[in-house]
Amino acid sequence: MDSVTFIWSSALFLSLPVIVKYMLAFKGRSLYVELRQQEREVDTLVSRLESIERETGAINKAFAHVEMQRRNAQVRYEMRQEQLQQFLVTE
């Protein structure tokens, strides 16, 4: 093996760890950026979920209120019917 071949092969073998190091660093950086982007997406989805849950709670509360009003109206209707029946009976 002549000295030129030895120098080139030594340079290649010595540069491989540096190349691998930078490849890993760039891959790690891209994975870190992707992780941050996905964390922002998760935060956005959490905010949307919380707002949907608040809306659902408000709708359920309104539904319960309407149901209570319907029951009260039904009771008043039945009371009026009884009063009408008593009035008709007394005449």
Rosetta blueprint (number, residue, H / E / L):
1 M L
2 D L
3 S H
4 V H
5 T H
6 F H
7 I H
8 W H
9 S H
10 S H
11 A H
12 L H
13 F H
14 L H
15 S H
16 L H
17 P H
18 V H
19 I H
20 V H
21 K H
22 Y H
23 M H
24 L H
25 A H
26 F H
27 K H
28 G H
29 R H
30 S H
31 L H
32 Y H
33 V H
34 E H
35 L H
36 R H
37 Q H
38 Q H
39 E H
40 R H
41 E H
42 V H
43 D H
44 T H
45 L H
46 V H
47 S H
48 R H
49 L H
50 E H
51 S H
52 I H
53 E H
54 R H
55 E H
56 T H
57 G H
58 A H
59 I H
60 N H
61 K H
62 A H
63 F H
64 A H
65 H H
66 V H
67 E H
68 M H
69 Q H
70 R H
71 R H
72 N H
73 A H
74 Q H
75 V H
76 R H
77 Y H
78 E H
79 M H
80 R H
81 Q H
82 E H
83 Q H
84 L H
85 Q H
86 Q H
87 F H
88 L H
89 V H
90 T H
91 E L
